[in-house]
Amino acid sequence: MSTARLSELKQLSCKIFSTVYNPTCARTGNKILRQRLLGPTLTGYHPKPLVHFRDIQALYPQLGLIDMDEKARLDEIARRKRRGKGAPKKGQGKRASNKKK
């Protein structure tokens, strides 16, 4: 058989079996395109976001829900400030007193 006839046969075969006809053996990237998509794997990597108490509190303000942990934290901050152990005001920390005027 002639090379032209073999070329036609190969082209027809590629058309029938839905493969790529590439007689020059050029790089086409089909190897990459045939691979499974990574999108679902990458999006499934991170866990679903959790629902926080603040979210529920914002959704249902009419219920008057109180976050006891947050209330305890704020009470502790207030107690420390009364004793003089709280965080300094902005610009009043250790490094601010070291600056020369």
C-alpha positions as protocol buffer text, in pm:
chain_id: "A"
residue {
  index: 1
  type: MET
  ca { x: 0 y: 0 z: 0 }
}
residue {
  index: 2
  type: SER
  ca { x: 113 y: 354 z: -68 }
}
residue {
  index: 3
  type: THR
  ca { x: 193 y: 599 z: 209 }
}
residue {
  index: 4
  type: ALA
  ca { x: -90 y: 827 z: 96 }
}
residue {
  index: 5
  type: ARG
  ca { x: -336 y: 539 z: 124 }
}
residue {
  index: 6
  type: LEU
  ca { x: -203 y: 447 z: 470 }
}
residue {
  index: 7
  type: SER
  ca { x: -235 y: 810 z: 573 }
}
residue {
  index: 8
  type: GLU
  ca { x: -600 y: 817 z: 461 }
}
residue {
  index: 9
  type: LEU
  ca { x: -665 y: 490 z: 643 }
}
residue {
  index: 10
  type: LYS
  ca { x: -511 y: 626 z: 962 }
}
residue {
  index: 11
  type: GLN
  ca { x: -716 y: 949 z: 930 }
}
residue {
  index: 12
  type: LEU
  ca { x: -1037 y: 751 z: 881 }
}
residue {
  index: 13
  type: SER
  ca { x: -951 y: 527 z: 1175 }
}
residue {
  index: 14
  type: CYS
  ca { x: -900 y: 832 z: 1395 }
}
residue {
  index: 15
  type: LYS
  ca { x: -1234 y: 975 z: 1285 }
}
residue {
  index: 16
  type: ILE
  ca { x: -1418 y: 646 z: 1359 }
}
residue {
  index: 17
  type: PHE
  ca { x: -1262 y: 589 z: 1701 }
}
residue {
  index: 18
  type: SER
  ca { x: -1265 y: 961 z: 1787 }
}
residue {
  index: 19
  type: THR
  ca { x: -893 y: 994 z: 1846 }
}
residue {
  index: 20
  type: VAL
  ca { x: -669 y: 1278 z: 1734 }
}
residue {
  index: 21
  type: TYR
  ca { x: -505 y: 1252 z: 1393 }
}
residue {
  index: 22
  type: ASN
  ca { x: -151 y: 1382 z: 1433 }
}
residue {
  index: 23
  type: PRO
  ca { x: 72 y: 1264 z: 1149 }
}
residue {
  index: 24
  type: THR
  ca { x: 360 y: 1501 z: 1236 }
}
residue {
  index: 25
  type: CYS
  ca { x: 373 y: 1387 z: 1601 }
}
residue {
  index: 26
  type: ALA
  ca { x: 347 y: 1748 z: 1719 }
}
residue {
  index: 27
  type: ARG
  ca { x: 283 y: 1812 z: 2087 }
}
residue {
  index: 28
  type: THR
  ca { x: -89 y: 1881 z: 2128 }
}
residue {
  index: 29
  type: GLY
  ca { x: -150 y: 1861 z: 2502 }
}
residue {
  index: 30
  type: ASN
  ca { x: -410 y: 1584 z: 2470 }
}
residue {
  index: 31
  type: LYS
  ca { x: -241 y: 1391 z: 2748 }
}
residue {
  index: 32
  type: ILE
  ca { x: -324 y: 1675 z: 2987 }
}
residue {
  index: 33
  type: LEU
  ca { x: -675 y: 1728 z: 2849 }
}
residue {
  index: 34
  type: ARG
  ca { x: -763 y: 1359 z: 2894 }
}
residue {
  index: 35
  type: GLN
  ca { x: -679 y: 1365 z: 3265 }
}
residue {
  index: 36
  type: ARG
  ca { x: -946 y: 1391 z: 3531 }
}
residue {
  index: 37
  type: LEU
  ca { x: -1040 y: 1743 z: 3634 }
}
residue {
  index: 38
  type: LEU
  ca { x: -891 y: 1857 z: 3964 }
}
residue {
  index: 39
  type: GLY
  ca { x: -1164 y: 2110 z: 4045 }
}
residue {
  index: 40
  type: PRO
  ca { x: -1385 y: 1887 z: 4263 }
}
residue {
  index: 41
  type: THR
  ca { x: -1082 y: 1748 z: 4446 }
}
residue {
  index: 42
  type: LEU
  ca { x: -943 y: 2093 z: 4520 }
}
residue {
  index: 43
  type: THR
  ca { x: -1274 y: 2239 z: 4634 }
}
residue {
  index: 44
  type: GLY
  ca { x: -1338 y: 1938 z: 4857 }
}
residue {
  index: 45
  type: TYR
  ca { x: -1001 y: 1985 z: 5030 }
}
residue {
  index: 46
  type: HIS
  ca { x: -1116 y: 2255 z: 5270 }
}
residue {
  index: 47
  type: PRO
  ca { x: -1383 y: 2163 z: 5525 }
}
residue {
  index: 48
  type: LYS
  ca { x: -1724 y: 2326 z: 5511 }
}
residue {
  index: 49
  type: PRO
  ca { x: -1745 y: 2651 z: 5710 }
}
residue {
  index: 50
  type: LEU
  ca { x: -1885 y: 2608 z: 6060 }
}
residue {
  index: 51
  type: VAL
  ca { x: -2181 y: 2801 z: 6191 }
}
residue {
  index: 52
  type: HIS
  ca { x: -2078 y: 3029 z: 6476 }
}
residue {
  index: 53
  type: PHE
  ca { x: -2293 y: 3165 z: 6755 }
}
residue {
  index: 54
  type: ARG
  ca { x: -2254 y: 3517 z: 6611 }
}
residue {
  index: 55
  type: ASP
  ca { x: -2416 y: 3402 z: 6285 }
}
residue {
  index: 56
  type: ILE
  ca { x: -2721 y: 3263 z: 6466 }
}
residue {
  index: 57
  type: GLN
  ca { x: -2740 y: 3574 z: 6684 }
}
residue {
  index: 58
  type: ALA
  ca { x: -2739 y: 3795 z: 6373 }
}
residue {
  index: 59
  type: LEU
  ca { x: -3007 y: 3585 z: 6201 }
}
residue {
  index: 60
  type: TYR
  ca { x: -3245 y: 3591 z: 6499 }
}
residue {
  index: 61
  type: PRO
  ca { x: -3198 y: 3919 z: 6689 }
}
residue {
  index: 62
  type: GLN
  ca { x: -3554 y: 3900 z: 6828 }
}
residue {
  index: 63
  type: LEU
  ca { x: -3457 y: 3601 z: 7045 }
}
residue {
  index: 64
  type: GLY
  ca { x: -3209 y: 3810 z: 7247 }
}
residue {
  index: 65
  type: LEU
  ca { x: -2947 y: 3533 z: 7261 }
}
residue {
  index: 66
  type: ILE
  ca { x: -2639 y: 3602 z: 7473 }
}
residue {
  index: 67
  type: ASP
  ca { x: -2299 y: 3446 z: 7408 }
}
residue {
  index: 68
  type: MET
  ca { x: -2181 y: 3352 z: 7756 }
}
residue {
  index: 69
  type: ASP
  ca { x: -1818 y: 3302 z: 7648 }
}
residue {
  index: 70
  type: GLU
  ca { x: -1805 y: 3648 z: 7490 }
}
residue {
  index: 71
  type: LYS
  ca { x: -1972 y: 3801 z: 7797 }
}
residue {
  index: 72
  type: ALA
  ca { x: -1715 y: 3634 z: 8024 }
}
residue {
  index: 73
  type: ARG
  ca { x: -1432 y: 3763 z: 7804 }
}
residue {
  index: 74
  type: LEU
  ca { x: -1563 y: 4121 z: 7815 }
}
residue {
  index: 75
  type: ASP
  ca { x: -1613 y: 4101 z: 8193 }
}
residue {
  index: 76
  type: GLU
  ca { x: -1254 y: 3980 z: 8234 }
}
residue {
  index: 77
  type: ILE
  ca { x: -1125 y: 4270 z: 8022 }
}
residue {
  index: 78
  type: ALA
  ca { x: -1326 y: 4519 z: 8228 }
}
residue {
  index: 79
  type: ARG
  ca { x: -1199 y: 4366 z: 8555 }
}
residue {
  index: 80
  type: ARG
  ca { x: -836 y: 4387 z: 8436 }
}
residue {
  index: 81
  type: LYS
  ca { x: -881 y: 4751 z: 8327 }
}
residue {
  index: 82
  type: ARG
  ca { x: -1017 y: 4845 z: 8670 }
}
residue {
  index: 83
  type: ARG
  ca { x: -703 y: 4694 z: 8825 }
}
residue {
  index: 84
  type: GLY
  ca { x: -481 y: 4881 z: 8579 }
}
residue {
  index: 85
  type: LYS
  ca { x: -373 y: 4565 z: 8398 }
}
residue {
  index: 86
  type: GLY
  ca { x: -561 y: 4622 z: 8073 }
}
residue {
  index: 87
  type: ALA
  ca { x: -416 y: 4696 z: 7731 }
}
residue {
  index: 88
  type: PRO
  ca { x: -289 y: 5051 z: 7688 }
}
residue {
  index: 89
  type: LYS
  ca { x: -469 y: 5302 z: 7468 }
}
residue {
  index: 90
  type: LYS
  ca { x: -357 y: 5321 z: 7110 }
}
residue {
  index: 91
  type: GLY
  ca { x: -23 y: 5502 z: 7089 }
}
residue {
  index: 92
  type: GLN
  ca { x: 39 y: 5480 z: 7466 }
}
residue {
  index: 93
  type: GLY
  ca { x: 236 y: 5152 z: 7482 }
}
residue {
  index: 94
  type: LYS
  ca { x: 595 y: 5079 z: 7586 }
}
residue {
  index: 95
  type: ARG
  ca { x: 749 y: 5189 z: 7259 }
}
residue {
  index: 96
  type: ALA
  ca { x: 561 y: 5522 z: 7261 }
}
residue {
  index: 97
  type: SER
  ca { x: 724 y: 5625 z: 7590 }
}
residue {
  index: 98
  type: ASN
  ca { x: 1073 y: 5554 z: 7447 }
}
residue {
  index: 99
  type: LYS
  ca { x: 1037 y: 5800 z: 7162 }
}
residue {
  index: 100
  type: LYS
  ca { x: 1224 y: 6128 z: 7202 }
}
residue {
  index: 101
  type: LYS
  ca { x: 1029 y: 6443 z: 7133 }
}
